[in-house]
Amino acid sequence: MLFRQLFDSESSTYTYLLADENTKAAILIDPVLEQVERDLKLLRELGLSLRFCLETHVHADHITGTAKLREATGCLGIVPAKAQVACADKHIKDGDTLQLGTINIQAIATPGHTDSHMTYYVNRDRLFTGDALFIRGCGRTDFQSGDAGVLFDSVTQRLFTLPDNTLVYPGHDYRGHTVSTIAEEKQSNPRFSGRSREEFIEFMGNLNLPNPKKIMEAVPANESCGAT
């Protein structure tokens, strides 16, 4: 499998490129509008054909690049089943799989950051966790139908039960980290390690974070697949 981790510095967002090296079929996870030209250039350089753009959730801090990428390549836009995104080509449910040559992608429902959040388990060795689980952190739960208790359950009951050596690739990082493992996060993530469900809910309820700068434009745009 060909794999690239790409970064948008304005939103501290990771986009992930996965491709089957035999068929040259590719998928982008969480593409960013401002990075579409970068992504198209990389696809051309690597001789890849983009088949899917796959979202972990409806983002509040950046606009997805799916609409532009779909126009440029004819790829399909895929979003979680409960996301209110009527323009998507496909809604993926918990337990559904996408097969792209030798790449197997399983959807794992991990609500809490939003009520429709999905994590993607690829080839049973790596997770693309979006905003459900960060490296030593997690996404906020104070808007978009977020729920701290539900997020705690999603992470501890669905992600932390996977093999310890599973690689964790988050949707964001603000400190320069690129990859972790389930074992590391169970042991060292201060949001979850040694914290009860009730303590987690209390902690998340007292973060008092400002809204993302782009929330007013990003959410409606992402409900339209990134069309602006």
Beta strands, then each sheet from edge to edge (+ up, - down):
strand 1: 2-8
strand 2: 13-19
strand 3: 25-29
strand 4: 49-54
strand 5: 76-80
strand 6: 90-92
strand 7: 97-100
strand 8: 103-109
strand 9: 118-122
strand 10: 126-130
strand 11: 167-170
strand 12: 180-181
sheet 1: 1+ 2- 3+ 4+ 5+ 6+
sheet 2: 7+ 8- 9+ 10- 11- 12+
end
